[in-house]
Amino acid sequence: MTVISLAAGMKIGVLASRSGLPVKTLRYYEDLGLLPAIGRSEGGYRLFSDESLRRLEFIRRLKTLGLSLEEIQGCLAVHDAGELPCGDIEIQLGRQIERIDGQIKELRQLRKELQDLLAGWQSDPAKDDAVICPNLHV
């Protein structure tokens, strides 16, 4: 890794402060290849550029949209290769909608099951030592 003057980059603590993310998260992102350091200071500290802040905002935005770090990594790899990742992001967002639709379906099924269970609920069922709660039918 290249040794860079502190004036050319910011230490990870400064990046953490400016981004609002913990140092531990930034190190994790660096380990995953999501956030490359531009080099190290003479003292061996990781240094990051202002571009790192834009990259972290990009990561944060895609995470809020439900994309995994692996999916985000793929989009960043396209960007790092000099291409716009918009097509890849569109595909990932479409997949996210499909996942959400599946979750909504599962939640509706669970809601129906809970409603059916509560519709037949007995407030004071007969005690049976072989059953923990007779209302659950297990």
N, C-alpha and C positions, 0 to 999 in steps of 0.2 A: 504494500500500500504506500502511496506517495505521502511524503511529509510536506505539510502545507502550513503557512503562517496562520496564526489565529485570526488575522485581519481578513483572510480569504474565506473563512468558514466560521460556523458557530459550534460550540460544544453541545453535546447531547442535552445537558441541563438547560441551556438557553433555548434549544429547540423545544424541549418539554414545556418550558414556561410559556413560550410564544404560541405553541400549538394547543396547550391545555391538556396534553396527554402525559401520562406517567413515563418516566425514563424506562421503566421495565417494559412497557408496551413498545416504545421506540426500539429498544434492543431486540425485542421479539420480531418486530417488523423487519429490522435489518437482517436478522438471522434467516427470515423467510425469503429475503431478496426483494421485499416490497419497498424498502427505504435504504438505498445504497448511500454509504458515507462517501464523501469526496476525497477523503484521505485521513491522515492523522497529524496531530500537532507534534512539535518536537518532543513534548512530554508524553506522547502516546495516546492522547485523547482523540476519540472519533470526532471528525468534523463534518458538518453538513452545510449545504448551501441554502439560499433562500428558496430555491426550487423545491426543497424538501417540504416546506410549508404548504406549497400548492399541491404537492403529491399527497400529503397527509389529509388535506381537505378533500381531495378526490377519493381517497380511501374511505374517509369518514362518510362522505355522501353515498357511496355505493353500499357501505355497511348499513346505513339507515334505510336503504331500499331493499335490504335483506340479502344481499349477495355475500357469499362466503369469502374468506380471505384467499382461498384457492382460486375462486372465480375472478376476484379482483386482481390477483397475481397474473392471470392470463391476459387480462385487459392491459395491465401495465407492461407486460412483455411485448405486446403489439406496439404500444406507445414507444417503448425503449428501442424497438427495431426501426423507428422512424415513421410509423404509420399511425393514422388515426384509429383508435379502438372503437369508434361509434358503432360499427356493424356488430362487433363482438358484444358490446354492451347491450345493444338492442336484443340480441339473441338471449343473453343472460336475463334481461328484464322480462322477456317473454316466458322463459322457464320459471322465473320467480312468480309470475302470475299463475302459471299452472300449479305450482306448489301451493300457493295461497288458496286457489280454488279447491284443491284436495283437502287442505286443512279446514276450509269452511264446510265442506261436505262431511268430514269426520266430526266436526263440532256440532253440526245439525243432528247427526245421528246420535251423538252423546246426549245432546239436549233432549231429544225425543225419548231416549232410554230413561233419562232422569225424570222427565215428566210422567212417563208410564209408571215408573217405580213409585213416585210420590202419589200418584192417583190412587194406588191401592195401599197406601201406607197406613199401618195401624199404630195409633199413639201408645196403646198399652197392650201389646201382644202377650199371649200366654207364654210364660217362662218355660224354656226347654233347655236342660243342661247340655244337650248335644249340639245346640245351635247358639252361636254368639248373638246374632240379631235375626230373628225370623223374617223380618221385612226384606232382607236382602236375598233370600232364597238361595243360599249357598250351603 
